[in-house]
């Protein structure tokens, strides 16, 4: 089976992380900005997870896993170092819940790719478990190519697109303008400001 890359909205969704070790901590770091309601099931947790719990960023149930812990879970992350516990979590998962099995990806239906953000730009890399080190290497290389400059650039593209869409330009002219904005010359902040002012002016005419 080939995994299909998707972007998913987790705001206010229940996410249950079974396990409190380093793998669970990495998953939590990825999920913290999603707006999901995070619950950790584990007798012990890493210092980083504890810090987030103390700051009210997640819930922690200091206990062994029980099947009713995942009844209302939208996403379940299986991240213990005990294969028997991991299998019991997967068996207890509701049929409509998504599962990320950290140790055995083929037992779940969700993968966590290596990724980074530049504002509205999100770039993810996956080797389907073949080589996490290659994913990390490609991540570093792409971060060098797509620097922090792209955060402002994406905001510029978004604002420009809104102005162009509401202008009197024909559909063909709109398409050509949007294509022109992909030139690397528009990474320049001054050129962005001049373009926005021009779009604002023509959109009022």
C-alpha positions, 0 to 999 in steps of 0.5 A: 500500500502506498501512503498518500500525502495529506495536510490535516486540520487537527484543531480541537480534535482529540489526540491520544499519545500512548507512551511518554518517551523520546518518540512521544516527545517528538510527536508532541513537539510536532502537534503542539501548534495544531490546536489539538487536544493532546492526552498522554497515557504513560506511567512516566514521561520525559522532562520535555513532556512534563514541562508542557503538561505543567504549562497546561499544553496537554493532559497527562494520565499517569497510568497504564493503558486501558482500552477506554483511553482511546474511545474518543480519539481522532488520532492515536499515537502508539509510542511505547517500547513495549510491543505487547502494549503497542499491539493492545492499543492498535487492537483497541482503536475505534474503526474511525480513528487514525493510528500512527504506530511509531515503531511499526509504521505498517501497523498504522495508517498515518506517518509523520514526515520530516517537515519544516515551515516558512510561514504559509509554506510547509515542506515535508519529506518522507522516505516511507520509513526507508531512511529517516536519516535521508529525510533529515538530510533533505530537510536540512538542504531544503531549509537552506534553499527556502530560507526565512525570506520565504515567510514574507514572500508567501504573505506577499503572494497571498495578498497579491492573489487576493487583489488580483482575483478582485481586479478587472483583469481577465482570467488569462491576465490574472494567470499571467500576473500570478505566474510572473510573481513566481520570479525570484526577483520578487523575493526582494521586499521593496519590489513586493511593496511596489507590486502591492501598491500597484495591485491596490491601485488598479483594483480600485480603477 
